[in-house]
Amino acid sequence: METTIQDVQNHAVRFMWSQMLLETLLQMSSPSNNTNKDLLEEARRLYANSERFLAVIEEFEREYQADDAIK
């Protein structure tokens, strides 16, 4: 397989961007409890007329664990 200088440069640029993205994500603070509270309040407002969705929102509030977000 022949690798050109352009290929190597493209890979280097992609690697650099991925490293910058990773560093940025690692430096971001984790969401506060207020973020979840705001989300739940907005969801309740939007689905105030739906007992079915309100039950799902309540279940989410009771059972959600941040560690379960990405598996």
C-alpha positions as CSV (number, residue, x, y, z in Angstrom):
1,M,0.0,0.0,0.0
2,E,1.4,3.4,-1.0
3,T,0.9,6.2,1.4
4,T,1.3,9.7,0.1
5,I,2.5,12.7,2.0
6,Q,-1.0,14.2,1.6
7,D,-2.5,11.1,3.2
8,V,-0.1,11.4,6.2
9,Q,-0.9,15.1,6.5
10,N,-4.6,14.4,6.4
11,H,-4.3,11.8,9.1
12,A,-2.2,14.1,11.2
13,V,-4.8,16.9,11.0
14,R,-7.6,14.5,11.9
15,F,-5.6,13.2,14.9
16,M,-4.9,16.8,16.1
17,W,-8.6,17.7,15.9
18,S,-9.6,14.6,17.7
19,Q,-7.1,15.3,20.5
20,M,-8.3,18.9,20.8
21,L,-11.9,17.7,21.0
22,L,-11.0,15.1,23.6
23,E,-9.2,17.7,25.7
24,T,-12.1,20.1,25.4
25,L,-14.6,17.4,26.5
26,L,-12.4,16.4,29.4
27,Q,-12.1,20.0,30.6
28,M,-15.9,20.6,30.6
29,S,-17.5,20.5,33.9
30,S,-20.2,17.9,34.5
31,P,-23.8,19.1,34.4
32,S,-25.1,20.3,37.8
33,N,-28.3,19.0,39.4
34,N,-29.9,22.2,38.2
35,T,-29.5,21.1,34.6
36,N,-31.5,17.9,35.3
37,K,-34.0,19.9,37.3
38,D,-34.5,22.4,34.5
39,L,-34.9,19.5,32.0
40,L,-37.5,17.8,34.1
41,E,-39.4,21.0,34.7
42,E,-39.5,21.8,30.9
43,A,-40.6,18.2,30.1
44,R,-43.4,18.4,32.7
45,R,-44.5,21.7,31.2
46,L,-44.5,20.3,27.7
47,Y,-46.3,17.1,28.6
48,A,-48.7,18.5,31.3
49,N,-51.7,17.0,29.5
50,S,-50.3,13.5,29.1
51,E,-50.4,11.2,32.1
52,R,-48.5,8.6,30.1
53,F,-45.5,10.9,29.5
54,L,-45.6,12.4,33.0
55,A,-45.3,8.9,34.3
56,V,-42.2,8.4,32.1
57,I,-40.7,11.6,33.4
58,E,-41.3,10.6,37.0
59,E,-39.7,7.2,36.3
60,F,-36.7,9.0,34.7
61,E,-36.3,11.3,37.7
62,R,-36.4,8.3,40.2
63,E,-34.2,5.9,38.3
64,Y,-31.7,7.9,36.2
65,Q,-28.1,7.5,37.0
66,A,-25.4,9.5,35.2
67,D,-23.2,6.4,35.0
68,D,-25.9,4.7,32.9
69,A,-26.0,7.5,30.3
70,I,-23.4,5.9,27.9
71,K,-22.9,2.2,27.8
